[in-house]
Amino acid sequence: MGLVSSLNRHRKIGSEFEGFLIITSGTDARSAQESLAHAFSQNGLSAVARGYSHEPLPPGVKVAVEYDSSIVPEQRYRGIRYAAIELKTAKLDGVDEWEAVVPLMLDIAKYFGLRCNVSCGHHLTLSFDEVHDDPRNVRSLWNLYHRHQDTIFHLVSESRRSNSYCRYLPNEAKFLHGATSKRELRSRLTRFDRYNWLNLTNLLSDSPRIELRSHQATLDATKARAWLHLHLAAFDHACRRSCQAAPSMLPADRKSFDALMVCIGMKSNSRVYAQVDPHLRASAKQLLKTYKKFNPQFFTGRSKSSSPSTDRELVAVGEE
């Protein structure tokens, strides 16, 4: 009998959205930050303006409007000044609080005039307390993401595939093979910095968490929600099943997309997840639209497919 896939509503979430504002006459970048933070606070989202920081937000504050020097605003016209902005949420207590904060935050930011370009990104941070339960959960997650890495990078803008702020994982399928203790995990992971798309640098901290950095900037809550649900499902699947290292990554195509959706429980399959949460199903449909937008070549002629091929389906089923 297949498993039941449900949306994890309790995993802690942090979200960052990058963009830039046009600075009007008589103001400066800090004033623009403070004006946006004031707008958030006046509409029920307690916010502060501050410089770039990794420090937690003050108690009770839901949003920080920070300056981010990595953002390169548009240069379409001369004489226009910009404020490079990063919107950073507090650690949100699950999906319900994300829904209470992020859609409203993005709607206000868009109305305020926040813009995005290829230098901007959307970073998602999820808690991973399962490392305490069994360090092998990290290996399972690595194996899952490594196998489907090309598909994940074809779910985002092509510009992200060569971005030095969200580098690919190395092509080492068995990189964490034998890493069954926190000590061994720490030894293996010291070679990585935070600029891999799967940022594991805080995995063994007092507050274990993993950052996903591959998504391009967005002010669309529907797209951000689908991206959140994708990784919530992937984290839960990796901890529920022991994902084995694959000989090689799956190639990016329509069948690989379907295989990923079936594997992590966003699309039903009697041999894997027989029942799928409606919220995950809805997000899978949104992700399919995005995949089609960025990869129209996968949806022509014989490339069309409503279900994974037998061999890729068995890859998903074969995880013990």
N, C-alpha and C positions, 0 to 999 in steps of 0.2 A: 504494500500500500504506500502511495506517495505521501510526502510530508505536507504539512500545512504552513504556508508562508504568511507571516503577519508583519506589519510595519512596527518596528521598534520605536516606541514613543518616548522612551526614557533615557536613551543615550545622550550625554551632554554634547552640546553643539556650540561652536564658535564660527562666525561668518565674517569675512572681510570682502569689501567691494571697493574697487579702485576707480577713480574718474578725475575729472578736473572741472573747475568753474571759471568762467570769465570774470575778471575783476573789473568792476566799474570804477569810474573816476572818483578819486577821493578815498578809496579804500585800499587795503593791502591784503595779502594772502591770509594773515591771521584773522583779520576782520571778517573775511569771507567764511573762514572756518567757524568763527563764533556766531555769525548770522545763521548759518545752517544748523548749528547745535541749538541755537535759540528756537528755531522753527520746530525742530524735533521736540524739544521740551514743552513748547506751547501746545503740542498736539499729542501729548500723553506718553512721549518717549524721552525719559530723562537722559540728557546728553551733556557731554563736555567737549570742549575743543582743547587739543593739546598737540605737542610735537610727536614725532614717531616714537613709539614706545612698546616694549614687550611686557610692561607692567600690567597687572590686572586693573580693571576699571574700578573706580571708587564704589563702595557699597551703595546699592540702589540705582546706580547709573546703568542704563541699558546700551548706550551707543557712545563711542568716542569718534569725534571728527578729527582725524590726524593728518599731518603733512607727510607725503611720501615722495622722496627725491627720485625714485626709480621711474616715475611717470613722466612721459614726454608729451606735453600737450600739442595740439595742432599748431601749425605755423602757416595757416592759409592766408592770413592778412597781417601786415605789419602794424605795430603800435598797439597790439592787444596783449594784455597781461592776463596770466592765468594763476589759479591756485590749484596745486596738485593735491588731491584729496584721497584719503583712505577712510572708509566707514568701517568701523570695527565694533562688533557686538560684544557684550559681556558673555560669559559662559552661560548659555541658555539651558534651562532645565528640560530638555527634550523637545519633541516636535510641537507640542501645544504652545510652548513659549516662543519657539521659532515663528510659528504662525501669527502670534500676537505682536511680534516685533518686526520681522524682516519685511513682509509685504508692505506695511505702512511706511517703514523707513525708506524703502526703495521708491514708493509712490511720491513721498514728499521730496526726496532727492531729485527725482526726475522733474517734478513740478518746479523745483528750485532752479533747475537749469544744469544739473550735473550731466556731463558728457563722458563718453568713453571712446578709446581708440585701441589700436593693437598693443600699445605699451601698458595697457591696464589689464588686470586680472581679477578673478573671483576665487578666493581661497576659503576652503572649508576645513574646519578642525573638528574631529570627533573623538570623544573619550574612548579609551581602550583598556578598561580595567581587567579585561580577560587575560592580560599578560601576567597578572598575579595568580590567576587560577591555574594556568598552564602556559609556560613560555612557548610551547609548541603551537599555540594559536597564532603567534606571529609568523611562524614558518608557513602555516596554512594560508594566511592572508597574503604573504609574499607570493606563494605559488599561484594563488588565484589571480592576483593582479598581473603577475608576470605573464601568465598564459594569455590573458585577455588585453594586454597592454596596447597593442595596435588598434584594437576595436575601440578602446577608451579614448585614444588620441584621435580617432576619426569621429568621435562624438563632440569634438571641440574644433574651434577654428584652426585652419592649417597653420596659422602664424604661431600657434603654441607648440608645434612639433619641433621647432628649431629655436625655442626660447630658452635662454640660459638660466632663467629663473624657475623653470619647471622641467628639468632634464629627465630623459628617459631612465628607467632602471637599467642597469647593465644586463647584457644578455647572458645571465648566469642562472639557469633554471634551478639548480640545486645549491644556490648560494647559502641558504640557511639549513641545508641538510645536516643533521646531527646537532643543531643548536637547540638543546633541550633544557638549558638553564639560562637564567638572567645573566650570569657571568659570561657565558659563551655568546649570548646575543650581543652584549655590550662590546665584546671583543670584535665580533664580525661587523657591527654597525659603525664602529669608529671611523671607517673610511668615508662615510657619507657626511655631507653638509646639508643645510636646510633647503638647498635649491634643487633637489630632486622633486619630481612631481609628487612622489609618495615620500613625504618628509617624516622620517622616523627618529629625528634627533631628540624628541621629548617623550619617546616611548617608555623609557625607563626612569622618568622623573617621578617626583612625589605625586604628580597628577598625570598619569599616563595618557597620552593623546597622540593622534596621528593627523597630519595636515595633508590635504589633497590640494595641489597647486595648479593643476593642468587646465582649468576652465578659463576661458576668456572672460573679459569684463561683461557684466550684464546688469541691467536695471529691471529685468523682467522676473517677477516673482514666480511665475509658472515654470520658467526654465530653471531658476535656482532651486525650486522645490523638487523638480524631477531629478536634478543632479544630487540633491540631498538624499532622496529616496534610493537612488542607485547605490550610493555608498553605504547607507544604513543596511540595505539588503545584503551587500557584499560582505560587510563586517560580520553580520549575523550568520551568514552562510559559512564563512571561513571558520567561525567558532563552533558551529553546529556540526560541520562535516570536516574531516581531515583532508584538505585539498592537496593532492599529490603534485609533485613537479612534473611538468610536461617536457617532452624532448625538445620542443621548440614552441615559440609563440604561435597562436592561431593567426592566419593572415586576415587582414581587414577586408571583409566583404559582408554581404547581407546575411549569409548563413552564420557567420561568426557572431554577428549582432544577435540573431535569434538564439544562438547557443548560450551567449552570456545571459540573456533575459531568462531563459529556462533554468540555467545553472543556479542563479542566485535567487530564484523565486519571484521574478517579476512577470513571468508568463507561465501559465499552467501547463503541466505535462504529467500524465498519469504515472510515469516512471520516476519522476523527480518530485516536484511540488504539485500535488493534485489540486490543491486549493490555494488561491492567491488573493491576498488582501486587495480590495477594490482600489485603494489609494495607490498601491504598487502597480496595479494594472493600468490605471490612468497615467501614471508617470512613465510606464513603458511605452505607451502610445505617444506621449510627448517626446520621449527620447528617440523614437522611430522617426518622427517628423524632423527632428534635428539631424539625425543620421542621414536621412534622405536629402536634406538641404545641403549638407556639406559633402555628400558623396553620391550625386545623381548617377554616376557611372555604375553603381551597384544595383540600380533599380531599372535596368533596361534589359529587354529580351530574356535570356535564360538566367540572368542574375536574380530574377524575382523568386522569392521563396517565402512561404508562410510558416515554415518550420525548419529546424536545423536538419542537416543531413544526418544519416544514421551514425556515422563515425563520430561526429562532433557531439551528438546527443549522448553517445555512450561515454565520451570523455566526461561529461557532466555527471552522468549516472554513476560512473565508476569511482567517485570519491567516497571513501568509507567513513 
